[in-house]
Structures are given as C-alpha cells and as structure tokens.
Amino acid sequence: MSSNQEPRRRFLRQMLAVVPAASVTTGGALTQAACSKPSPPGDTPVAGAYRPDYFTADEWQFLQAAVDRLIPADSHGAGALAAGVPEYIDRQMETPYGYGKLWYTQGPFHTDQPAEMGFQLNLAPRDVFRLGIRACDAHCRARFAGKPFAQLAQHEQETVLGQMEHAQIGFESVPAQTFFAFLLAHAKEGFFADPIYGGNKDMVGWKMIGFTGARADFADWIDQPGVKYPYGPVSIDGRRG
C-alpha cells in the first residue's frame, strides 16, 4: 500500500503471477471456481443491477469501497468495480467453498504458524468476511468520528487497508491481516477469473494482460515466435471479448 506504487499494469501482472501463493486462504482458485455457480451464458448484468445474496447493505458498501482501493480504475483500464469483483465475491459466499466445506476445520489450530502451514481458524470464508467487515467498520467508527470504512476519504481507506495488511490493527473476531489477505486474494480472483463466475466483466482483466482465455487451438501460431496474437479472449461459455 505504498504511496510510490508501480505502474498499475506491472502491479497486476505481478499479482497474477503470485495468485497460487497468495490464495492459501481460498483452498485453491481452481477448486473454488469448480464449486461456483456460473452465470447463464450471455448474461452480462447491467451496472448497478446486481443485488447481493449474502452481504448486507452495509457490508456491500464496505466490499465495494475496499476492492475499489485494491484495484482502482486508471489510464490502463477498468478497476474492480467495473469488472464485477464484488459480484464475484458475493457469489463465492453461497458456494460449498463459502461455507468452508472444502477444508478440514476441526483443529487443532495454531494461529502463530506461517501462512504456508495452511488456514488456522475455525471460520468459513463467509464468516471471515462478515466478522472482518464488522471489525473494520467498528475500528473506523472509533477513529474517524463515527464513520464506517465506506464513508472515509480514499487516502484514509488506503491507510486502514495498509494497517490491516501489516498487522498494525488488532481485531478480536478475526486477525486483521488474515481478513486483508482474503480481501486481496478474492479481488485478484474476481478480476482475472473466467466471466462465468460473475467477475472479469467484458474480460477486462484478461484484455489488460493479453490473456486469451479459453481458446483451444493455437496451432497456427506455434511457428510464429514473437508475432502478436491478433484475437481477443474467449470465455468458457463461448463469449468473446
């Protein structure tokens, strides 16, 4: 969350490269996606029309504000909001993954272990989000004249996110650093996942990094090293970007 951020395109390329390592809290993006409920083919929701199934109105405002700071729109392309990242996260909360059914959660738990040792809380992902949002809003209200996170100025929101990232805030219900890791991992997944899972609308994430999506045949280009691939991305369900 440094003020001297790299150019956004390079930052997002780096995020994509480390998704497998950073997604230890998700139990694996591929397994998670397999449990997701795909959008109907050709279904491109109108901006503002989506109504969350899991998150409350206040939680939804927090989620939108938070992912907007993690992946903001800029001169390189659309951000998390235009890509439908909040919608993607909400859909995940109503899957077996969201209910924690993909993990062993019977303990014992060792919360002092590094992330490489696996998830160490008796909480399902949907609980981490709910408790984390509640704790973060309570923290903000106590320090910003009664304002929840979504009502803070953008630089204040970035400060709070940075404090969570570096464990400079203490939440009782869920570690602030763990909650931040969930936010960041799901924001990246929602920005780069196949659009059938609710995010990456119009394949904006794929277009930004030049990813071709689910195209199955590149035989004509094997013997053309260095030649730019001329076709846009394709979703699993056949939609073209």
TORKOL-4160 file (C-alpha; in steps of 0.2 Angstrom, whole numbers, padded with zeros to 4 digits, m for minus):
241
<pt num="1" X="0000" Y="0000" Z="0000"/>
<pt num="2" X="0015" Y="0012" Z="m0003"/>
<pt num="3" X="0011" Y="0029" Z="m0010"/>
<pt num="4" X="0025" Y="0026" Z="m0023"/>
<pt num="5" X="0016" Y="0012" Z="m0032"/>
<pt num="6" X="0022" Y="0004" Z="m0048"/>
<pt num="7" X="0013" Y="0007" Z="m0064"/>
<pt num="8" X="m0004" Y="m0002" Z="m0062"/>
<pt num="9" X="m0001" Y="m0014" Z="m0077"/>
<pt num="10" X="0015" Y="m0021" Z="m0070"/>
<pt num="11" X="0007" Y="m0022" Z="m0052"/>
<pt num="12" X="m0007" Y="m0033" Z="m0059"/>
<pt num="13" X="0005" Y="m0044" Z="m0069"/>
<pt num="14" X="0014" Y="m0047" Z="m0053"/>
<pt num="15" X="m0002" Y="m0051" Z="m0044"/>
<pt num="16" X="m0007" Y="m0063" Z="m0057"/>
<pt num="17" X="0010" Y="m0072" Z="m0056"/>
<pt num="18" X="0008" Y="m0074" Z="m0037"/>
<pt num="19" X="m0011" Y="m0079" Z="m0036"/>
<pt num="20" X="m0007" Y="m0098" Z="m0032"/>
<pt num="21" X="0004" Y="m0092" Z="m0017"/>
<pt num="22" X="m0007" Y="m0078" Z="m0011"/>
<pt num="23" X="m0023" Y="m0089" Z="m0012"/>
<pt num="24" X="m0018" Y="m0100" Z="0003"/>
<pt num="25" X="m0034" Y="m0094" Z="0011"/>
<pt num="26" X="m0045" Y="m0099" Z="m0003"/>
<pt num="27" X="m0041" Y="m0118" Z="m0004"/>
<pt num="28" X="m0036" Y="m0116" Z="m0022"/>
<pt num="29" X="m0043" Y="m0105" Z="m0035"/>
<pt num="30" X="m0047" Y="m0119" Z="m0047"/>
<pt num="31" X="m0057" Y="m0129" Z="m0034"/>
<pt num="32" X="m0066" Y="m0114" Z="m0028"/>
<pt num="33" X="m0071" Y="m0110" Z="m0046"/>
<pt num="34" X="m0077" Y="m0128" Z="m0048"/>
<pt num="35" X="m0089" Y="m0125" Z="m0034"/>
<pt num="36" X="m0095" Y="m0108" Z="m0040"/>
<pt num="37" X="m0112" Y="m0106" Z="m0049"/>
<pt num="38" X="m0109" Y="m0099" Z="m0066"/>
<pt num="39" X="m0118" Y="m0085" Z="m0074"/>
<pt num="40" X="m0130" Y="m0090" Z="m0088"/>
<pt num="41" X="m0122" Y="m0090" Z="m0105"/>
<pt num="42" X="m0123" Y="m0072" Z="m0112"/>
<pt num="43" X="m0128" Y="m0065" Z="m0095"/>
<pt num="44" X="m0120" Y="m0048" Z="m0093"/>
<pt num="45" X="m0128" Y="m0039" Z="m0079"/>
<pt num="46" X="m0132" Y="m0021" Z="m0081"/>
<pt num="47" X="m0121" Y="m0010" Z="m0070"/>
<pt num="48" X="m0129" Y="m0007" Z="m0053"/>
<pt num="49" X="m0142" Y="m0020" Z="m0056"/>
<pt num="50" X="m0134" Y="m0034" Z="m0045"/>
<pt num="51" X="m0141" Y="m0037" Z="m0028"/>
<pt num="52" X="m0130" Y="m0047" Z="m0016"/>
<pt num="53" X="m0137" Y="m0064" Z="m0009"/>
<pt num="54" X="m0125" Y="m0065" Z="0006"/>
<pt num="55" X="m0119" Y="m0047" Z="0010"/>
<pt num="56" X="m0130" Y="m0035" Z="0019"/>
<pt num="57" X="m0132" Y="m0017" Z="0013"/>
<pt num="58" X="m0118" Y="m0010" Z="0024"/>
<pt num="59" X="m0106" Y="m0025" Z="0021"/>
<pt num="60" X="m0109" Y="m0022" Z="0002"/>
<pt num="61" X="m0104" Y="m0004" Z="0003"/>
<pt num="62" X="m0088" Y="m0009" Z="0013"/>
<pt num="63" X="m0084" Y="m0023" Z="0000"/>
<pt num="64" X="m0086" Y="m0011" Z="m0015"/>
<pt num="65" X="m0076" Y="0003" Z="m0007"/>
<pt num="66" X="m0062" Y="m0009" Z="m0002"/>
<pt num="67" X="m0059" Y="m0018" Z="m0018"/>
<pt num="68" X="m0060" Y="m0001" Z="m0027"/>
<pt num="69" X="m0045" Y="0004" Z="m0017"/>
<pt num="70" X="m0036" Y="m0013" Z="m0021"/>
<pt num="71" X="m0039" Y="m0012" Z="m0039"/>
<pt num="72" X="m0044" Y="0005" Z="m0044"/>
<pt num="73" X="m0048" Y="0011" Z="m0062"/>
<pt num="74" X="m0035" Y="0021" Z="m0070"/>
<pt num="75" X="m0027" Y="0025" Z="m0088"/>
<pt num="76" X="m0023" Y="0007" Z="m0090"/>
<pt num="77" X="m0041" Y="0001" Z="m0089"/>
<pt num="78" X="m0056" Y="m0003" Z="m0078"/>
<pt num="79" X="m0055" Y="m0007" Z="m0060"/>
<pt num="80" X="m0063" Y="m0019" Z="m0048"/>
<pt num="81" X="m0080" Y="m0011" Z="m0048"/>
<pt num="82" X="m0082" Y="m0011" Z="m0067"/>
<pt num="83" X="m0075" Y="m0029" Z="m0068"/>
<pt num="84" X="m0089" Y="m0035" Z="m0056"/>
<pt num="85" X="m0077" Y="m0041" Z="m0042"/>
<pt num="86" X="m0090" Y="m0038" Z="m0028"/>
<pt num="87" X="m0102" Y="m0049" Z="m0038"/>
<pt num="88" X="m0089" Y="m0062" Z="m0039"/>
<pt num="89" X="m0085" Y="m0062" Z="m0021"/>
<pt num="90" X="m0104" Y="m0062" Z="m0016"/>
<pt num="91" X="m0107" Y="m0077" Z="m0027"/>
<pt num="92" X="m0092" Y="m0087" Z="m0019"/>
<pt num="93" X="m0100" Y="m0085" Z="m0002"/>
<pt num="94" X="m0115" Y="m0095" Z="m0007"/>
<pt num="95" X="m0105" Y="m0110" Z="m0013"/>
<pt num="96" X="m0098" Y="m0125" Z="m0004"/>
<pt num="97" X="m0081" Y="m0115" Z="m0003"/>
<pt num="98" X="m0090" Y="m0100" Z="0005"/>
<pt num="99" X="m0097" Y="m0112" Z="0019"/>
<pt num="100" X="m0080" Y="m0119" Z="0022"/>
<pt num="101" X="m0085" Y="m0137" Z="0016"/>
<pt num="102" X="m0069" Y="m0139" Z="0006"/>
<pt num="103" X="m0057" Y="m0138" Z="0021"/>
<pt num="104" X="m0054" Y="m0148" Z="0036"/>
<pt num="105" X="m0059" Y="m0136" Z="0051"/>
<pt num="106" X="m0059" Y="m0147" Z="0066"/>
<pt num="107" X="m0042" Y="m0141" Z="0073"/>
<pt num="108" X="m0031" Y="m0141" Z="0082"/>
<pt num="109" X="m0027" Y="m0123" Z="0076"/>
<pt num="110" X="m0010" Y="m0115" Z="0078"/>
<pt num="111" X="m0013" Y="m0096" Z="0074"/>
<pt num="112" X="0005" Y="m0092" Z="0076"/>
<pt num="113" X="0011" Y="m0103" Z="0061"/>
<pt num="114" X="0016" Y="m0095" Z="0044"/>
<pt num="115" X="0003" Y="m0095" Z="0030"/>
<pt num="116" X="0012" Y="m0109" Z="0022"/>
<pt num="117" X="0005" Y="m0121" Z="0035"/>
<pt num="118" X="m0012" Y="m0118" Z="0029"/>
<pt num="119" X="m0028" Y="m0109" Z="0036"/>
<pt num="120" X="m0028" Y="m0109" Z="0055"/>
<pt num="121" X="m0045" Y="m0103" Z="0060"/>
<pt num="122" X="m0061" Y="m0112" Z="0064"/>
<pt num="123" X="m0070" Y="m0100" Z="0052"/>
<pt num="124" X="m0078" Y="m0102" Z="0035"/>
<pt num="125" X="m0074" Y="m0089" Z="0021"/>
<pt num="126" X="m0091" Y="m0081" Z="0023"/>
<pt num="127" X="m0088" Y="m0079" Z="0042"/>
<pt num="128" X="m0071" Y="m0071" Z="0039"/>
<pt num="129" X="m0079" Y="m0058" Z="0028"/>
<pt num="130" X="m0093" Y="m0055" Z="0039"/>
<pt num="131" X="m0083" Y="m0054" Z="0055"/>
<pt num="132" X="m0069" Y="m0044" Z="0047"/>
<pt num="133" X="m0080" Y="m0031" Z="0039"/>
<pt num="134" X="m0089" Y="m0029" Z="0056"/>
<pt num="135" X="m0072" Y="m0027" Z="0065"/>
<pt num="136" X="m0065" Y="m0015" Z="0052"/>
<pt num="137" X="m0081" Y="m0004" Z="0052"/>
<pt num="138" X="m0080" Y="m0003" Z="0071"/>
<pt num="139" X="m0062" Y="0001" Z="0071"/>
<pt num="140" X="m0065" Y="0015" Z="0058"/>
<pt num="141" X="m0080" Y="0022" Z="0068"/>
<pt num="142" X="m0069" Y="0023" Z="0084"/>
<pt num="143" X="m0056" Y="0033" Z="0075"/>
<pt num="144" X="m0064" Y="0043" Z="0061"/>
<pt num="145" X="m0078" Y="0052" Z="0070"/>
<pt num="146" X="m0091" Y="0038" Z="0069"/>
<pt num="147" X="m0088" Y="0035" Z="0050"/>
<pt num="148" X="m0088" Y="0017" Z="0044"/>
<pt num="149" X="m0074" Y="0012" Z="0031"/>
<pt num="150" X="m0085" Y="0015" Z="0016"/>
<pt num="151" X="m0088" Y="0034" Z="0021"/>
<pt num="152" X="m0069" Y="0038" Z="0023"/>
<pt num="153" X="m0059" Y="0048" Z="0011"/>
<pt num="154" X="m0049" Y="0037" Z="m0001"/>
<pt num="155" X="m0032" Y="0041" Z="0007"/>
<pt num="156" X="m0040" Y="0036" Z="0024"/>
<pt num="157" X="m0046" Y="0019" Z="0017"/>
<pt num="158" X="m0029" Y="0016" Z="0010"/>
<pt num="159" X="m0021" Y="0019" Z="0026"/>
<pt num="160" X="m0033" Y="0007" Z="0035"/>
<pt num="161" X="m0030" Y="m0006" Z="0022"/>
<pt num="162" X="m0011" Y="m0004" Z="0024"/>
<pt num="163" X="m0013" Y="m0006" Z="0043"/>
<pt num="164" X="m0023" Y="m0022" Z="0041"/>
<pt num="165" X="m0010" Y="m0029" Z="0028"/>
<pt num="166" X="0004" Y="m0026" Z="0040"/>
<pt num="167" X="m0005" Y="m0032" Z="0056"/>
<pt num="168" X="m0005" Y="m0014" Z="0063"/>
<pt num="169" X="m0023" Y="m0016" Z="0068"/>
<pt num="170" X="m0030" Y="m0029" Z="0081"/>
<pt num="171" X="m0047" Y="m0036" Z="0078"/>
<pt num="172" X="m0054" Y="m0048" Z="0091"/>
<pt num="173" X="m0065" Y="m0059" Z="0080"/>
<pt num="174" X="m0053" Y="m0062" Z="0065"/>
<pt num="175" X="m0035" Y="m0057" Z="0063"/>
<pt num="176" X="m0034" Y="m0041" Z="0053"/>
<pt num="177" X="m0020" Y="m0047" Z="0042"/>
<pt num="178" X="m0030" Y="m0063" Z="0038"/>
<pt num="179" X="m0045" Y="m0053" Z="0033"/>
<pt num="180" X="m0034" Y="m0042" Z="0022"/>
<pt num="181" X="m0027" Y="m0057" Z="0014"/>
<pt num="182" X="m0045" Y="m0064" Z="0010"/>
<pt num="183" X="m0050" Y="m0047" Z="0003"/>
<pt num="184" X="m0034" Y="m0046" Z="m0009"/>
<pt num="185" X="m0035" Y="m0064" Z="m0014"/>
<pt num="186" X="m0053" Y="m0063" Z="m0019"/>
<pt num="187" X="m0051" Y="m0046" Z="m0028"/>
<pt num="188" X="m0037" Y="m0054" Z="m0039"/>
<pt num="189" X="m0048" Y="m0069" Z="m0042"/>
<pt num="190" X="m0063" Y="m0059" Z="m0047"/>
<pt num="191" X="m0053" Y="m0048" Z="m0058"/>
<pt num="192" X="m0045" Y="m0062" Z="m0068"/>
<pt num="193" X="m0057" Y="m0077" Z="m0066"/>
<pt num="194" X="m0067" Y="m0083" Z="m0081"/>
<pt num="195" X="m0083" Y="m0071" Z="m0083"/>
<pt num="196" X="m0095" Y="m0086" Z="m0080"/>
<pt num="197" X="m0091" Y="m0084" Z="m0061"/>
<pt num="198" X="m0098" Y="m0066" Z="m0060"/>
<pt num="199" X="m0082" Y="m0056" Z="m0061"/>
<pt num="200" X="m0070" Y="m0050" Z="m0075"/>
<pt num="201" X="m0084" Y="m0042" Z="m0084"/>
<pt num="202" X="m0081" Y="m0040" Z="m0103"/>
<pt num="203" X="m0065" Y="m0049" Z="m0099"/>
<pt num="204" X="m0057" Y="m0033" Z="m0094"/>
<pt num="205" X="m0044" Y="m0041" Z="m0083"/>
<pt num="206" X="m0039" Y="m0053" Z="m0097"/>
<pt num="207" X="m0038" Y="m0039" Z="m0110"/>
<pt num="208" X="m0026" Y="m0029" Z="m0099"/>
<pt num="209" X="m0013" Y="m0043" Z="m0098"/>
<pt num="210" X="m0016" Y="m0050" Z="m0115"/>
<pt num="211" X="m0023" Y="m0067" Z="m0109"/>
<pt num="212" X="m0033" Y="m0076" Z="m0122"/>
<pt num="213" X="m0045" Y="m0085" Z="m0111"/>
<pt num="214" X="m0052" Y="m0102" Z="m0116"/>
<pt num="215" X="m0046" Y="m0103" Z="m0134"/>
<pt num="216" X="m0042" Y="m0121" Z="m0138"/>
<pt num="217" X="m0032" Y="m0120" Z="m0154"/>
<pt num="218" X="m0015" Y="m0111" Z="m0156"/>
<pt num="219" X="m0008" Y="m0122" Z="m0169"/>
<pt num="220" X="m0007" Y="m0109" Z="m0182"/>
<pt num="221" X="0004" Y="m0098" Z="m0171"/>
<pt num="222" X="0017" Y="m0111" Z="m0165"/>
<pt num="223" X="0029" Y="m0107" Z="m0179"/>
<pt num="224" X="0027" Y="m0088" Z="m0177"/>
<pt num="225" X="0038" Y="m0083" Z="m0162"/>
<pt num="226" X="0037" Y="m0065" Z="m0157"/>
<pt num="227" X="0021" Y="m0062" Z="m0168"/>
<pt num="228" X="0007" Y="m0054" Z="m0158"/>
<pt num="229" X="m0008" Y="m0065" Z="m0156"/>
<pt num="230" X="m0022" Y="m0055" Z="m0165"/>
<pt num="231" X="m0038" Y="m0062" Z="m0157"/>
<pt num="232" X="m0046" Y="m0057" Z="m0141"/>
<pt num="233" X="m0051" Y="m0068" Z="m0126"/>
<pt num="234" X="m0065" Y="m0081" Z="m0125"/>
<pt num="235" X="m0074" Y="m0087" Z="m0110"/>
<pt num="236" X="m0078" Y="m0105" Z="m0106"/>
<pt num="237" X="m0096" Y="m0102" Z="m0111"/>
<pt num="238" X="m0091" Y="m0096" Z="m0128"/>
<pt num="239" X="m0092" Y="m0077" Z="m0125"/>
<pt num="240" X="m0079" Y="m0067" Z="m0134"/>
<pt num="241" X="m0071" Y="m0051" Z="m0128"/>
